[in-house]
Amino acid sequence: MTPKSSIERRIRAAERGLVELSHLIHAHPELGFEEVRASAWISEQLSAAGFDVEHGCYGLPTAIRAAVGSGPLRIAICAEYDALPDIGHACGHNIIAAAAVGAGRGLAGLADDLGLTVTVLGTPAEEGGGGKVLMLERGAFDEVDAAMMVHPAAVEMAAMPGSAVSMFDVSYRGTPAHAGAYPERGVNAADAMTVAQVAVGLLRQQTTSADRIQGIVTEAGTAPNVIPDASRGRWIVRSDTLGALAPLKARVQRCFEAGALATGCELSTDPVGPDYADMRPDRGMLALYRANAEALGRTFPDLPGGGVVGAATDMGNVSHVVPTIHPMLGLDCAPAVNHQPEFTAACVTTAADRAVLDGALAMAWTAADLAAATGGGLSAP
């Protein structure tokens, strides 16, 4: 029996448990840094498969480090399992988690023979909290030669062209007053936010096609007859690289300063998690992964511009330090796309269950190929 056939036998034997794990996480969505149940379920499966599991590591209660083997090539397989507010697993992190566990289970017991040390890293709070960035800073990837994960999408992609992104909260503080009797005594915080939104809207005419500026207003007053003394919002700025992101953030900051200047309000801006770096996939690993995915019958259509523009992941930060891949598993669910309720539903279909198994197999086979090549397919991040 070849190493790949042995890996496949192990993963297919675990199929029922992996699909159940995917559906269980999907049915019980938990927000970033609150993934208590999901991280426990993942830890239980990995422990049962022979991994040495540390649950609640790197100063993060829902982070996981599960290791097996002692070979010279050190592979990290990343699992995500946080959900989005209101729409649950509309990015399919249940599939990501189950596929990572499956790849780990396929390699457990073979790691030493293949010359691998396999670490499954459970990485909380990808949806804005930057769990991987925190874990990177705290040494989780210090002894890793290559890192990988898979992510569901509407269509198959070998590489997600991930953007650099920054998220921050904006708040204005003004002065309340009776809006009918004494409006001149008020300092309108809602107006400050409106001025800033208009400035951002005008700025978009001078940004590049790779830039994105998005925001929501979360507070802008409580009664129409009271001048609002507080307004708040959450904003995201994206660009194609960290280098391009910095000047764009400065321009957006000036838009919010304009709101404060025009109204006399006090402005405060506070980051929400660390900035995410652009994704730099390793070409050698991608070629191996794509060949393995195609061997499973998966196909990669030619997409305009290479695929999704504007998506971001904290795996991008990892890719700047360690050779990394982040392929996308197509669920054939268009027009439903990530971050829609329809995509939430698509992540527990037959196609989603197949993606769990195919993602696990393709990653595990890629790890075996890397071991056979003694790391020869890697390029510098």
C-alpha positions, 0 to 999 in steps of 0.5 A: 500500500502506498503512503497516499492510499494509506492516508486515503484509507484512514481519512475515509474510515473517519468520514462519518465523524468528520462530517458529523463534526462539520455539521455540529460546529455549523449547528452551534455557531460561536463568535471569535474567541468564544468558540468553547464548544467547537474547540473542545470537539476538535480537541477530542477528535485529535486526541482520539487520533493519537495527537498530543493536544494542548487546548487553550494555548498561546494565551488564547482559551480557544486556541489548539495545538495538536502534534504528532510525529517527530520527522524533520519536515514540520507541517502546520494544518490550520483550523478555523471555527468562529462564526459571523454574527446573525448569519452563523457559518456563512464563511464555512469555517465548519468545513475548514475545521473538519477538513483540518482534523481529517488531514491530521487524522490521515497523517497520524500514524504515518508521520514518522514513516513519512518524515513529518511532524504534523501540527494541527493548529486551532486558530480562533477569531479569523473573522476580524480578531486575528487569532493567527496573528496573535499566535504568530506573534506568540511563537505558534509558527516558529518551528513550522516549515510550511502551513496550509488550510482550505476554505470553502467558496462558491467556486474552486480556486487554487489560491485566494488573492487575499487583500491586506485589511484593517478594521477599526471603530470610530466614535464621535462625542458631541453635546446633547440639546433639545432639537426643537427648542435649543438646537444651537446649544447642541454639537451633533455627533450624528452629523459628524459621522454623516460628514465623514461618510460623504468624505469617504464616498468622494474619496472612493473616486480616487482609490484604486480598483484593489481598494475597498472602504466599508463601514456601518453606523452602530449608533447615531442618536436615540430620539429625534428630538434630542441632538445626538451627543454620540455616534459610533461606527465600525469600518474596514479598509482594504488594499492589495498589499500592506504597503498600499494599505498604510497610505489609504488608511491615512486618507480615510483617517482624514475623512473622519477628522473632517467630520470632527472639524466640521461639527466640533465633535471629539473623534476617537478611532480604535483598532479592532484586532491586528491588521491582516497582511496580503496573501502570498501563496507558495507556488511549489505547494500550490502546484502539488495541492492542485494536482492532488485536488484534480486527482480527486476530480476537482476542477479549477475554472479560469476566473476573471482577475484570478478570482475573488478580489477584496477578501482577506484572511489572517493566514496572510500574515502567516504567509509572510513568514512561512511558506503557505497555501490557502486554496478554496474549495468550490461548493457549486452553490452560485449565486450564493457566495460567502457571507450570505445566509444562502452560503450558510445553508450551502455549508452543510450540503452534500457538496459541503460534506464532499469538500470536507473529505476532498480538502482533508485528502488533498492537504494530507497528500500534499504534505506527503508529497512535500515530505517525499520531495524533502521540502524541495517544492518550497519557495521563500515567503 
